Amino acid sequence: MAYRFRSIARPLIATAFVVTLAVGCASTEAGTRTEETRRTKASSKASGVGAPLPPIVVKRLGNGKKLDLSSHRGKAVLLDIWASWCAPCKEELPLLDDLAARLKPKGIEIIAVSIDEEEANATAFLSARKHWTLTVAHDPEGKVPDLLKPGKMPTSYVLDGTGIVRYVNEGFERSDLEKLERRLLAVAEGDS
């Protein structure tokens, strides 16, 4: 009789083990999906999309005067975080300057904040062009990236007239310029 019980119990125990393993894996998979969703939401929060831009005060490059981004309220603004050592920034910044020349008459501001530790590096980078239309500032302590947590360099933030971040563009490819211009124009027209 004991032998018969063992022969029945073994398959039952094996089945219970397989069911337990399957349930555990399913809940782990669901937990992983939940964790991925949480991380995606956290990343969105870190970028500030839909949230007001935190208070940012930097120094203008060249004259050292303070630049408070809140002084641009009422205008659509593109805030670009860049550095002289950033390869995509070398392509992006002159294109953003051309964009600034086109959009400034429409009341749209483009502000480029260098996070180079040494001002001389940012200045040397900018010397490749005689005149810049966009506003250039310097943040050697890295306060702006500490606040905004950009995922890549460069990163651009489109702000509406109330200082709300409406769009974030991480990294730069030439095709991003058209998207940025479209977003800025939409925000300027109140269609954010």
C-alpha positions in Angstrom: 0.0 0.0 0.0 2.9 2.4 0.8 4.3 1.7 -2.6 1.0 2.6 -4.3 0.8 5.9 -2.4 4.4 6.8 -3.4 3.6 6.1 -7.1 0.6 8.4 -7.0 2.3 11.1 -4.8 5.3 11.5 -7.0 3.4 12.7 -10.1 1.2 14.9 -7.9 4.2 16.5 -6.3 5.9 17.0 -9.7 2.7 18.6 -11.1 2.4 20.9 -8.0 6.1 21.9 -8.5 5.5 22.7 -12.2 2.4 24.7 -11.4 4.2 26.6 -8.7 7.2 27.3 -11.0 4.8 28.5 -13.8 2.9 30.8 -11.4 6.2 32.2 -10.1 7.6 32.8 -13.6 4.3 34.5 -14.6 4.3 36.8 -11.6 8.0 37.6 -12.2 7.3 38.4 -15.8 4.4 40.6 -14.7 6.7 42.2 -12.1 9.3 42.9 -14.8 6.7 44.5 -17.0 5.5 46.6 -14.0 9.1 47.6 -13.3 9.7 48.5 -17.0 6.6 50.7 -16.9 7.7 52.3 -13.7 11.1 53.1 -15.1 9.6 54.5 -18.3 7.3 56.8 -16.2 10.3 57.8 -14.0 12.3 58.6 -17.1 9.4 60.8 -18.4 9.3 62.6 -15.0 13.1 63.1 -15.0 12.9 64.8 -18.4 10.2 67.2 -17.1 7.7 66.7 -19.9 4.5 68.3 -18.8 6.1 69.9 -15.7 7.3 73.4 -15.1 11.0 74.0 -15.8 12.8 74.3 -12.4 14.3 77.7 -11.7 17.5 78.0 -13.7 19.9 80.9 -13.5 23.2 80.7 -15.5 25.8 83.2 -16.7 25.8 84.5 -20.3 28.9 83.4 -22.1 31.2 86.3 -22.8 29.9 89.1 -20.6 29.2 86.9 -17.5 25.8 88.6 -16.8 23.2 86.5 -15.1 20.5 84.9 -17.3 17.3 83.8 -15.5 15.3 81.6 -17.7 12.1 82.7 -16.1 12.7 86.1 -17.6 11.6 84.5 -20.9 8.1 83.7 -19.8 5.5 84.6 -22.4 7.7 83.2 -25.2 8.3 79.8 -26.6 11.8 78.8 -25.7 14.2 76.1 -26.8 16.7 75.4 -24.0 19.6 73.4 -25.4 22.2 71.7 -23.2 25.5 71.2 -25.0 29.3 70.9 -24.5 32.4 71.5 -26.7 33.5 67.8 -26.3 30.1 66.5 -27.6 30.4 65.4 -31.2 26.7 65.8 -32.1 26.8 69.3 -30.5 29.3 70.4 -33.2 26.7 69.7 -35.9 23.7 70.9 -33.9 24.7 74.3 -32.5 25.2 76.1 -35.8 21.9 74.6 -37.1 20.2 75.9 -34.0 21.7 79.3 -34.5 20.3 79.3 -38.1 16.9 78.3 -36.6 17.2 81.1 -34.0 17.7 83.6 -36.9 14.5 82.4 -38.5 12.4 82.2 -35.4 13.5 85.2 -33.3 11.2 87.5 -35.4 8.3 85.3 -34.3 9.1 85.8 -30.6 10.8 82.4 -30.1 14.0 82.3 -28.1 16.8 79.7 -28.4 19.1 79.5 -25.4 22.2 77.2 -25.5 23.8 76.4 -22.2 27.3 75.0 -22.3 28.2 72.6 -19.4 31.9 72.8 -20.2 33.9 73.1 -16.9 36.3 75.5 -18.6 34.8 78.6 -20.2 37.8 78.7 -22.6 36.7 75.4 -24.2 33.2 76.7 -24.9 34.6 80.0 -26.2 37.0 78.2 -28.5 34.1 76.0 -29.8 32.0 79.1 -30.5 34.9 81.0 -32.3 34.3 79.0 -35.4 31.4 81.3 -36.1 31.6 85.1 -36.2 28.2 85.9 -34.9 25.6 83.9 -32.9 21.9 84.8 -32.9 21.0 82.4 -30.2 21.7 83.2 -26.6 24.7 81.3 -25.2 25.2 80.7 -21.5 27.6 78.8 -19.4 27.0 76.3 -16.5 30.5 75.1 -15.4 29.1 73.5 -12.2 26.6 71.4 -14.1 23.6 72.6 -12.1 21.3 72.5 -15.2 22.0 68.8 -16.0 21.7 68.0 -12.3 18.2 69.5 -12.3 17.0 68.2 -15.7 18.7 64.9 -15.9 19.3 64.8 -19.7 19.7 61.3 -21.1 22.1 62.2 -23.9 24.2 65.1 -25.1 22.9 67.4 -26.5 19.4 67.6 -25.1 16.9 70.2 -26.1 13.8 71.3 -24.1 10.9 73.0 -25.8 9.1 75.3 -23.2 5.8 77.1 -23.6 5.2 80.7 -22.5 4.4 79.6 -18.9 7.7 77.6 -18.6 6.1 74.2 -19.0 8.3 71.6 -20.7 6.4 70.5 -23.8 8.9 68.4 -25.6 12.4 66.9 -25.0 14.8 65.9 -27.8 17.7 63.8 -26.5 20.8 63.5 -28.7 20.8 65.1 -32.2 20.4 63.9 -35.7 19.9 66.4 -38.6 16.2 65.3 -38.9 15.6 66.5 -35.4 15.9 70.1 -36.5 12.6 70.0 -38.4 10.8 68.4 -35.4 12.2 71.0 -33.1 11.1 73.8 -35.3 7.6 72.3 -35.7 7.2 71.9 -31.9 8.5 75.5 -31.2 6.0 77.0 -33.8 3.1 74.9 -32.3 4.0 76.0 -28.8 4.3 79.7 -29.9 0.9 79.5 -31.5 -0.5 77.9 -28.3 -1.0 74.4 -29.8 1.4 72.7 -27.5 
